[in-house]
């Protein structure tokens, strides 16, 4: 197998892996969300994909859960810091004083945890690997065309 074919196979396997990783949870009702702010740093960094499960019942919310809710036009991902009846209070991990208190029924998703860790994917390294593989395929192809 030539180097260009090997890199093309590697690129294809990489793309299929990403499609499976991102697509299969959707078939099970889960979804990935791209975190656009740094309010949950260092737990979840800006630019990471976070796996979310739909929240069927507000009684499943616990203090410490990372939840996603909508306030006005803004979609927010914060940690639950207190629960008082049907009201919850949340705060971003990196925020000192900004808290939101609202009805728990507004929470639509909860971050998926494996043990104590949030299921997340740092997007930037994936994009860098993809671009390196893509550049390698293009470069080898151009080189082979030039040598013919």
C-alpha positions as MATLAB code, in Angstrom:
seq = 'XXXXXXXXXXXXXXXXXXXXXXXXXXXXXXXXXXXXXXXXXXXXXXXXXXXXXXXXXXXXXXXXXXXXXXXXXXXXXXXXXXXXXXXXXXXXXXXXXXXXXXXXXXXXXXXXXXXXXXXXXXXXXXXXXXXXXXXXXXXXXXXXXXXX';
ca = [
       0.000    0.000    0.000;
       1.351    3.397   -0.976;
       1.744    6.171    1.571;
      -1.060    8.198   -0.009;
      -3.445    5.236    0.185;
      -2.489    4.605    3.822;
      -3.125    8.225    4.774;
      -6.421    8.209    2.861;
      -7.499    5.069    4.745;
      -6.458    6.686    8.035;
      -8.413    9.836    7.169;
     -11.481    7.745    6.273;
     -11.298    5.765    9.532;
     -10.896    9.015   11.474;
     -13.964   10.546    9.801;
     -16.058    7.375   10.338;
     -15.025    7.328   13.988;
     -16.107   10.937   14.472;
     -19.417   10.294   12.680;
     -20.102    7.282   14.928;
     -19.028    9.113   18.075;
     -21.224   12.094   17.319;
     -24.104   10.267   15.632;
     -24.840    7.219   17.798;
     -25.795    9.194   20.939;
     -28.393   11.064   18.859;
     -30.081    7.767   18.022;
     -30.446    7.160   21.765;
     -31.996   10.577   22.476;
     -28.773   12.221   23.632;
     -27.201   15.220   21.946;
     -23.877   16.987   21.752;
     -23.632   20.706   22.372;
     -20.767   23.034   21.601;
     -19.933   25.206   24.615;
     -19.522   28.781   23.415;
     -18.586   30.498   26.686;
     -15.939   29.978   29.322;
     -18.355   30.120   32.256;
     -17.833   26.417   33.100;
     -14.022   26.511   32.966;
     -12.102   24.466   34.110;
     -14.732   21.687   34.150;
     -15.770   22.351   30.549;
     -13.630   24.638   28.434;
     -14.828   27.007   25.751;
     -14.965   25.141   22.456;
     -15.561   21.662   23.863;
     -18.412   19.403   22.840;
     -20.435   18.133   25.812;
     -22.739   15.110   25.739;
     -26.220   15.885   27.107;
     -29.108   13.662   28.079;
     -32.675   14.920   27.889;
     -34.177   15.601   31.287;
     -37.483   13.765   31.555;
     -38.237   14.728   35.133;
     -37.010   17.734   37.136;
     -36.831   15.527   40.236;
     -33.751   13.879   38.651;
     -31.757   17.079   39.181;
     -29.202   17.031   42.001;
     -26.904   19.659   43.464;
     -23.670   19.526   41.490;
     -25.312   18.498   38.194;
     -24.359   20.463   35.109;
     -27.543   21.451   33.312;
     -28.632   23.286   30.168;
     -31.542   25.724   30.199;
     -32.808   28.711   28.257;
     -33.130   32.224   29.676;
     -34.657   34.548   27.111;
     -32.713   34.042   23.882;
     -29.687   32.607   25.650;
     -28.894   28.892   26.097;
     -26.926   28.479   29.339;
     -24.835   25.607   30.691;
     -24.194   25.922   34.459;
     -23.884   23.859   37.627;
     -26.800   23.455   40.052;
     -25.744   24.948   43.395;
     -29.047   24.735   45.286;
     -32.540   23.319   45.002;
     -35.480   24.799   46.903;
     -38.705   22.984   46.074;
     -39.346   23.473   42.367;
     -36.726   26.245   42.066;
     -33.068   25.702   41.243;
     -30.108   28.037   41.447;
     -27.202   27.616   39.042;
     -23.797   29.208   38.586;
     -20.950   28.864   36.123;
     -17.845   27.286   37.684;
     -15.644   30.226   36.679;
     -18.121   32.939   37.672;
     -17.774   34.577   41.064;
     -21.178   36.074   41.640;
     -23.495   35.461   38.671;
     -26.270   33.079   39.681;
     -29.656   32.292   38.170;
     -32.678   31.063   40.132;
     -35.570   29.724   38.082;
     -38.137   26.891   37.919;
     -36.492   23.485   37.471;
     -38.950   22.799   34.658;
     -36.870   25.110   32.425;
     -33.983   22.629   32.501;
     -34.068   20.575   29.320;
     -30.749   18.687   29.466;
     -28.220   17.412   31.945;
     -24.543   16.714   31.181;
     -23.685   13.018   30.974;
     -21.134   11.762   33.477;
     -18.967    8.656   33.436;
     -18.048    8.210   37.058;
     -17.136   11.702   38.191;
     -16.133   12.979   34.753;
     -18.278   14.893   32.267;
     -18.356   13.294   28.794;
     -16.765   15.923   26.572;
     -14.605   16.219   23.488;
     -12.038   18.968   22.996;
     -12.892   20.085   19.462;
      -9.700   21.948   18.576;
      -7.358   18.894   18.723;
      -9.799   16.919   16.563;
      -9.869   19.680   13.958;
      -6.070   19.939   13.992;
      -5.659   16.163   13.462;
      -8.236   16.250   10.669;
      -6.485   19.158    8.933;
      -3.067   17.498    9.237;
      -4.401   14.285    7.704;
      -6.186   16.214    4.979;
      -3.054   18.223    4.148;
      -1.026   15.016    4.045;
      -3.452   13.445    1.550;
      -3.441   16.556   -0.645;
       0.356   16.903   -0.489;
       0.982   13.258   -1.367;
      -1.545   13.448   -4.182;
       0.088   16.594   -5.595;
       3.518   14.985   -5.287;
       2.386   11.849   -7.111;
       0.817   13.936   -9.895;
       4.022   15.983  -10.232;
       6.138   12.814  -10.460;
       3.983   11.245  -13.193;
];
